[in-house]
Amino acid sequence: MKNENTEQSKKVDYGSAAFVAKYATRDLSAGVITATMAIPLSIGIALMSDYPIQVGLATVAFASFIAFIFAIFRPGNFIGAPGIAAGLAPILAMGVATFGIQNMAFIIFMTATFQAVIWKFNWQRYLLMAVPSYLVEGLLAGIGLKIALKFLPFLWMLPAGMTIEGDFFSDGRIQIIALSIVGTILFLVLFKMFKDTKPALPYFTLILYGILASLFVDVKMLTVEDVNLTLALPVPDFDSLYLWVYAIFFSLMLAVVDVIEQVMSNAAIEKIDPLQRPSNSNNSLLSIWVSNMGASFFGGMTNLDGLAKSSTNHLAGAYTKLSVLVIGILITFFVFNSHYLHYLPYFALAIIMSFVGIKMFLGLLHIAEFGPYAVLLASVCAGLVFKVGIFEGLIIVLFIHGIISYVIFSQMDNMPAGTIVSKYFQKFKSDDQQIN
């Protein structure tokens, strides 16, 4: 069956105007539905990344337009929806804290440059050998825990001026907690009921519930900083050699994680494609690094085809990247009309982001079937990422994994070092083929 679909995919031009027009109605409605979910999710990720909300939304819109254009000539996947990734949010926040928001444009520029090199030589296949998929799951689990704990306090946060020192359970606080509990139950029930049919409905209903609740109860509302989105060269202003060196390695880490997440997302997107069209990860990487490179000139963030948005796009009925164009247009509207976002209560946004973080953490359960070693190493990675740091945690676990693999292989017939390294990468390749 798969061979038949592959043969069919060679005969059909999925980027042709005729094919796009055939499913235009479905793609237009899918774009609207996916944007409904993508907007609050992108807002939360921008906040988690310590980026201005408008910049986060502008990044999603720009990446969507680039993805639509490249899908015509060099499609990576056919229903993936690009945007800023929750898994990269704490990494970007760490970058902002280390280098300052004024230097993050250079970090994104260097990230795109590394990705362009990886794309040019098709090196992403080697990255998957060096960083096993289950370690990426551990990395994302640690990041998910950070996200959940970051947004949980907003479930009981009062508006400015309402906090009474020494009186935590005030009447206002109890009201906020009650609204959050009801909102969480409402969201989870709707998510369970409609995740496979109407995935945007829980998000839309929760936002509507939050807006209606804010008419009767004084709650903390979202405030969107008005930023001046202008084009500028991504020139850094580092005052030490250490920052220069650290910036290079930080950008490399960001590029690698972004690429690996995209490759993993592509594998999942290929499985849910309604026509079972094969994905091309190298073409997806082309769209990513071009989007990142362009975003660096207006202070934007990194992007990739997130699985949450792509799954929503699929379930909403998308067949082509026309739906992504619709997403870009709708999000662009809110970039230039951000005052409409002031109606979004923080507690509703916190429910969504806490849910996203917990789902990322529970991703550890996906690797249970691949053996105790993968589970243990991924769990250690999650703990180190959460406690020590994202970059440091991943490096430590990779070092541990390398030592363990070396010791195991070195005990087999006293292998020479070259053979050990060869076996080491073969094992990675075998592990990733199992997982994917």
Secondary structure, 3 states (H helix, E strand, C coil): CHHHHHHHHHHCCCCCHHHHHHCHHHHHHHHHHHHHHHHHHHHHHHHHCCCCHHHHHHHHHHHHHHHHHHHHHCCCCCCCCEECCHHHHHHHHHHHHHHCHHHHHHHHHHHHHHHHHHHHCCCHHHHHHHCCHHHHHHHHHHHHHHHHHHHHHHHCCCCCCCCCCCCCCCHHHHHHHHHHHHHHHHHHHHHHHHCCCCCCHHHHHHHHHHHHHHCCCCCCECCCCCCCCCCCCCCCCCCCHHHHHHHHHHHHHHHHHHHHHHHHHHHHHHHHCCCCCCCCHHHHHHHHHHHHHHHCCCCCCCCEECHHHHHHHHHCCCCCCHHHHHHHHHHHHHHHCHHHHHHCEHHHHHHHHHHHHHHHHHHHHHHHHHCHHHHHHHHHHHHHHHHCCHHHHHHHHHHHHHHHHHHHHHCCCCCCHHHHHHHHHHHHHHHHHHHC
